[in-house]
């Protein structure tokens, strides 16, 4: 074996390919087809979207596990440990399993007529698929990393393409408009398969592309819908109703939109993988997703969220405002350089009493002066005197920023940590 530890394998992969991100399927497809037959025998659901991918996968996994099925799940990025990306029956696979797969991938890429270079993400995607191919699974859930059409996950022909939401993010790779981004995400659709659109207002270009293939398209608000009723909710499609459902354990009103798309997928696969009403109830109640409106109680209430784009920030701000109910909010914040700091910060300006900002441990981190200048500018535009007294403090590290905010916090205050997977991961369990 090339390396003896998973850490060494991953460090090597980070330098193997000249570009950190290179969209395209040719290189990874050649390696995959050399290693395995291209299709899986069990159903595959691929999930794309600007936001809501992780939540949708978490609920699907939880429901199918509650129904007694063996489930393979691939997600990215990880928060605390690389192994989180590849799970079987809800449990991260061991280092040895991943390293054995890395070795098979390495041998295959070197055996090509011309040795194939793979990115870090492509190596991980191949490892997940390879591990799933060697497991006896009933269903495979794949989260698209970036876009859809040219993302590594798209080498697999999914039985169902679930698109959770469409908004502006990663414009340098996906396009400047919602229509352009939607078209890229629609690239995971397959002829004579099914597509689910969880967002009622998603661009119609997805439907247009589905008609061209053709692909059966199920859109929220048209082909299925949900309604809240007396502390519960109901889901309905043309000839099916599921009533008396509990709200998902995942926080945020937007989770009902994600859950509705999930139930449409469960319904479409019902002939192959029947799921009882009780399994759906249990699955919705037990789904968990670290770093998505994750609340940790202690001397001070702490909320962690990886929200890093305009749409996610808006949803987070609404959830925090509802949860805080007038309590003081102190924020630890940072962002990657390719994000829209103006739009990510804007929803919080009127409700955050203090901002502590610090650099992320990433070569792609946004400069602190850029973040500080934008927050200061938006505060200056406010007319409320309380707003103008808001503090903005820079720190040498995320850990230092958290320690400072914890010192400031008093009884009843809320500490909000958001802006990046890197931020939440860097703090880790032991620091909050």
C-alpha positions in Angstrom: 0.0 0.0 0.0 1.3 3.5 -0.9 0.6 4.9 2.6 0.1 3.5 6.1 -2.3 6.1 7.4 -5.5 7.8 6.2 -3.9 11.2 7.0 -1.0 10.5 4.7 -3.3 9.4 1.9 -5.3 12.6 2.1 -2.3 14.8 2.3 -0.9 13.2 -0.8 -4.3 13.6 -2.6 -4.3 17.3 -1.9 -1.2 17.7 -4.0 -1.7 15.1 -6.7 -3.8 17.2 -9.1 -2.7 20.7 -10.2 -6.2 22.1 -9.5 -8.2 21.9 -6.3 -11.4 21.8 -8.3 -11.6 20.6 -11.9 -15.1 20.0 -13.1 -15.5 17.2 -15.7 -16.3 13.5 -15.8 -13.8 12.0 -18.3 -10.9 11.2 -15.9 -13.0 9.9 -13.0 -15.3 7.9 -15.3 -12.4 6.1 -16.9 -11.1 5.0 -13.5 -14.5 4.0 -12.3 -15.4 1.9 -15.4 -12.0 0.2 -15.1 -12.8 -0.8 -11.5 -16.5 -1.7 -11.7 -19.6 -2.1 -13.9 -21.1 1.3 -14.1 -24.5 0.6 -12.6 -25.6 -0.5 -9.1 -28.3 -3.1 -8.7 -30.0 -1.2 -5.8 -31.8 2.2 -6.2 -29.6 5.3 -6.2 -30.8 8.8 -5.3 -28.5 11.7 -6.2 -29.2 15.0 -4.4 -28.2 18.4 -5.7 -29.1 21.9 -4.7 -27.6 25.2 -3.4 -29.0 24.4 0.1 -30.9 21.5 1.6 -28.8 18.7 0.2 -27.4 17.6 3.5 -30.8 17.8 5.3 -32.5 15.8 2.5 -29.9 13.1 2.6 -30.1 13.0 6.5 -33.9 12.5 6.4 -33.7 9.9 3.6 -31.0 7.9 5.5 -33.0 8.1 8.7 -36.2 7.0 7.1 -34.7 4.0 5.3 -32.8 2.9 8.3 -36.0 3.1 10.4 -37.6 0.9 7.7 -34.8 -1.7 8.2 -32.9 -1.2 5.0 -29.1 -1.2 4.5 -28.1 2.3 3.4 -24.9 3.7 1.9 -24.5 7.5 2.1 -21.9 9.8 0.6 -21.8 13.5 1.6 -19.3 16.3 1.6 -17.6 18.2 3.0 -17.0 16.6 6.4 -17.0 18.6 9.6 -14.7 16.8 12.1 -13.4 13.7 10.5 -13.0 12.6 6.8 -14.7 9.3 7.5 -18.0 11.1 8.0 -18.3 11.4 4.2 -18.8 7.7 3.6 -21.4 6.0 5.9 -23.0 2.6 5.8 -26.1 2.2 7.9 -25.5 5.6 9.4 -22.0 4.8 10.6 -18.8 6.3 9.2 -16.6 3.6 7.7 -13.2 2.8 9.2 -9.8 4.2 8.1 -8.7 0.7 6.9 -11.8 0.4 4.6 -11.1 3.8 3.0 -7.4 3.1 2.6 -8.0 -0.2 1.0 -10.3 1.5 -1.5 -7.8 4.3 -2.1 -5.2 1.6 -3.0 -7.6 0.0 -5.5 -8.2 3.4 -7.0 -4.5 4.2 -7.2 -3.7 1.0 -8.9 -6.5 1.5 -11.4 -5.6 5.1 -12.3 -1.9 4.1 -12.8 -2.9 1.1 -15.0 -4.5 3.4 -17.6 -2.6 3.9 -20.9 -1.7 7.3 -19.5 -1.7 7.7 -15.7 -4.8 9.6 -14.6 -4.5 12.5 -12.2 -7.5 12.8 -9.7 -8.5 15.6 -7.4 -9.0 15.1 -3.7 -12.8 15.1 -4.2 -12.6 12.7 -7.1 -10.6 10.3 -5.0 -13.2 10.5 -2.2 -16.1 10.0 -4.6 -14.5 6.9 -6.2 -13.8 5.5 -2.7 -17.4 5.9 -1.6 -18.7 4.2 -4.8 -16.1 1.5 -4.6 -17.0 0.8 -0.9 -20.7 0.7 -1.7 -20.0 -1.7 -4.6 -18.4 -4.1 -2.2 -21.3 -3.8 0.4 -24.7 -5.4 0.2 -26.9 -2.3 0.2 -30.6 -1.7 -0.4 -30.2 1.9 -1.4 -27.4 4.4 -2.1 -27.7 8.2 -1.4 -25.2 10.5 -3.1 -24.8 14.2 -2.4 -23.6 16.2 -5.4 -20.6 18.3 -4.4 -20.7 21.3 -6.8 -23.4 21.9 -9.4 -24.4 18.6 -11.0 -23.7 18.2 -14.7 -19.9 18.0 -14.3 -19.6 16.9 -10.6 -17.8 13.7 -9.9 -21.0 12.1 -8.5 -22.6 12.4 -11.9 -20.8 9.4 -13.3 -23.6 7.4 -11.7 -27.0 7.2 -13.4 -29.3 7.8 -10.5 -32.8 6.4 -10.4 -34.0 9.6 -8.8 -32.5 13.1 -9.1 -33.6 15.2 -6.1 -33.0 19.0 -6.5 -33.5 20.6 -3.1 -33.1 24.4 -3.9 -31.6 26.8 -6.4 -29.8 30.0 -5.4 -26.7 32.0 -6.1 -23.4 30.3 -5.0 -20.2 29.1 -6.7 -21.0 31.5 -9.6 -17.4 31.2 -10.9 -18.2 27.6 -11.8 -21.9 27.4 -12.2 -23.1 30.7 -13.7 -24.3 34.2 -12.6 -28.0 33.6 -12.6 -30.5 31.2 -11.0 -31.4 29.8 -14.5 -27.8 29.1 -15.3 -27.2 27.4 -12.0 -30.4 25.4 -12.3 -29.3 24.1 -15.7 -26.0 22.9 -14.2 -27.8 21.1 -11.4 -30.3 19.6 -13.8 -27.4 17.8 -15.4 -28.0 14.9 -12.9 -31.3 14.1 -14.5 -31.5 10.9 -16.6 -33.7 9.7 -19.4 -36.7 7.8 -18.3 -35.8 8.2 -14.7 -37.4 10.5 -12.1 -36.6 14.1 -11.0 -38.0 15.8 -7.9 -37.9 19.5 -7.4 -38.3 20.4 -3.7 -38.5 24.1 -4.2 -41.8 25.4 -5.6 -40.2 28.4 -7.2 -37.2 26.7 -8.8 -36.4 27.9 -12.3 -38.5 26.3 -15.0 -35.4 25.4 -17.0 -35.2 22.2 -15.0 -38.7 21.2 -16.2 -37.7 22.1 -19.8 -34.6 19.9 -19.6 -36.6 17.1 -18.1 -39.1 17.3 -21.0 -36.2 17.2 -23.5 -34.7 14.0 -22.1 -37.5 12.9 -21.3 -37.5 12.5 -17.6 -40.5 12.3 -15.2 -40.5 15.5 -13.2 -42.3 16.0 -9.9 -42.4 19.6 -8.7 -43.4 20.8 -5.2 -46.7 22.8 -5.4 -47.7 21.1 -8.6 -47.2 17.3 -8.2 -46.9 17.2 -4.5 -47.4 19.6 -1.6 -47.3 19.9 2.2 -49.5 21.7 4.8 -48.9 22.5 8.5 -51.8 21.6 10.7 -52.1 21.8 14.5 -48.5 21.1 15.4 -48.1 18.4 12.7 -48.1 18.4 8.9 -49.5 16.5 6.0 -47.9 15.5 2.7 -50.0 14.8 -0.4 -49.5 13.8 -4.0 -51.9 12.9 -6.7 -53.1 9.6 -5.2 -51.4 9.5 -1.8 -51.8 11.3 1.5 -49.6 11.0 4.6 -51.2 12.9 7.5 -50.3 13.4 11.2 -46.6 13.7 10.4 -44.2 15.1 13.1 -42.0 18.1 12.3 -38.5 17.0 11.4 -36.0 17.0 14.2 -33.8 19.2 12.0 -34.5 22.8 13.0 -35.9 25.5 10.7 -39.3 26.0 8.9 -37.6 25.3 5.6 -37.1 21.7 6.6 -40.7 20.9 5.8 -39.9 21.9 2.2 -36.9 19.5 2.2 -39.0 16.8 3.9 -41.7 17.0 1.3 -39.2 16.3 -1.5 -37.9 13.4 0.5 -41.3 11.9 0.9 -41.9 12.2 -2.8 -38.7 10.1 -3.3 -39.8 7.5 -0.8 -43.2 7.3 -2.6 -41.5 6.8 -6.0 -39.4 3.9 -4.7 -42.3 2.3 -2.7 -42.7 -0.6 -5.1 -39.0 -1.5 -4.6 -38.5 -0.4 -1.0 -41.8 -0.2 0.9 -41.7 2.1 3.9 -44.4 2.2 6.6 -45.9 5.4 8.0 -44.3 4.6 11.3 -40.8 4.4 9.7 -41.4 7.8 8.2 -42.4 9.2 11.5 -39.4 7.6 13.3 -37.1 8.8 10.5 -38.2 12.4 10.6 -37.8 12.5 14.3 -34.4 10.9 14.5 -32.6 12.6 11.5 -29.6 14.6 12.7 -27.1 16.8 10.9 -24.2 18.4 12.8 -23.6 22.1 12.0 -27.1 22.9 10.7 -28.8 25.0 13.3 -27.2 22.8 15.9 -28.1 24.0 19.4 -25.8 23.3 22.3 -26.9 24.2 25.8 -24.5 25.1 28.6 -23.8 28.2 30.6 -24.7 30.0 27.4 -26.7 28.7 24.5 -24.6 28.2 21.4 -25.9 27.7 17.9 -23.6 26.4 15.1 -24.5 26.6 11.5 -22.5 26.2 8.3 -24.6 28.7 6.3 -22.4 30.5 3.9 -24.5 31.8 1.0 -27.3 34.3 0.7 -30.2 31.9 0.8 -28.9 29.9 3.7 -28.0 33.0 5.7 -31.5 34.4 5.3 -33.1 31.1 6.5 -30.6 31.0 9.4 -31.4 34.6 10.4 -35.1 33.8 10.5 -34.6 30.7 12.6 -32.3 32.5 15.0 -34.7 35.4 15.4 -37.6 33.1 16.2 -35.5 31.0 18.6 -33.8 34.0 20.4 -37.1 35.9 21.0 -35.5 39.1 22.1 -32.3 37.6 23.7 -29.0 39.2 22.9 -27.0 37.5 20.1 -23.2 37.5 20.0 -21.7 36.2 16.8 -18.4 34.5 15.8 -18.2 34.8 12.0 -15.9 34.2 9.0 -16.2 33.4 5.3 -14.4 32.0 2.3 -13.2 34.5 -0.3 -15.6 33.4 -3.1 -18.7 34.1 -1.0 -20.9 37.2 -1.1 -20.1 38.8 2.3 -22.6 41.6 1.8 -25.6 39.3 1.3 -24.5 36.8 3.9 -24.2 39.5 6.6 -27.2 41.6 5.7 -29.9 39.4 7.4 -28.2 39.6 10.7 -27.3 43.3 11.0 -30.4 44.3 12.9 -30.3 41.5 15.4 -26.6 40.8 16.3 -25.2 42.8 19.3 -21.6 41.9 18.7 -19.4 40.5 15.9 -16.1 38.7 16.5 -14.4 37.8 13.2 -11.3 35.8 12.7 -9.4 34.1 9.8 -10.3 30.6 8.6 -7.6 28.0 8.3 -7.9 27.8 4.6 -6.0 29.3 1.6 -9.4 30.4 0.3 -10.3 32.4 3.4 -11.7 35.9 3.0 -9.5 38.7 4.3 -10.6 40.0 7.7 -10.5 43.6 6.6 -13.0 42.8 3.9 -15.4 41.2 6.3 -14.9 44.0 8.9 -15.4 46.7 6.3 -18.7 45.2 5.1 -20.1 44.8 8.6 -19.1 48.3 9.6 -20.6 49.7 6.4 -23.9 48.0 6.9 -24.0 49.1 10.6 -23.3 52.7 9.6 -26.3 52.6 7.2 -28.6 51.9 10.1 -30.4 54.7 11.9 -31.1 52.9 15.1 -28.8 54.1 18.0 -28.6 50.5 19.4 -27.4 49.3 16.1 -24.6 51.9 16.0 -23.3 50.7 19.4 -22.8 47.2 18.1 -19.2 45.9 18.5 -17.0 44.6 15.7 -13.8 42.9 16.9 -11.1 41.1 15.0 -9.1 38.2 16.4 -6.0 36.2 15.4 -7.9 32.9 15.4 -11.4 31.4 15.5 -10.7 29.9 18.9 -9.6 33.3 20.3 -12.8 34.8 18.9 -15.0 32.3 20.6 -13.2 32.7 23.9 -13.7 36.5 23.7 -17.4 36.1 22.9 -17.8 33.6 25.7 -16.3 36.2 28.1 -18.7 38.8 26.9 -21.8 36.6 27.1 -24.1 36.9 30.1 -27.1 34.9 31.3 -29.7 34.3 28.6 -27.4 35.4 25.7 -26.9 33.4 22.6 -23.6 32.8 20.8 -24.0 32.2 17.1 -21.2 30.6 15.1 -21.7 30.6 11.4 -20.3 31.4 7.9 -18.4 28.2 6.9 -17.8 24.5 7.3 -14.2 25.5 8.1 -15.4 27.6 11.0 -17.6 25.0 12.6 -15.1 22.3 12.1 -12.2 24.3 13.4 -13.9 24.8 16.8 -14.7 21.2 17.2 -16.7 19.5 19.9 -14.4 20.3 22.7 -14.5 24.1 22.3 -18.2 24.7 22.5 
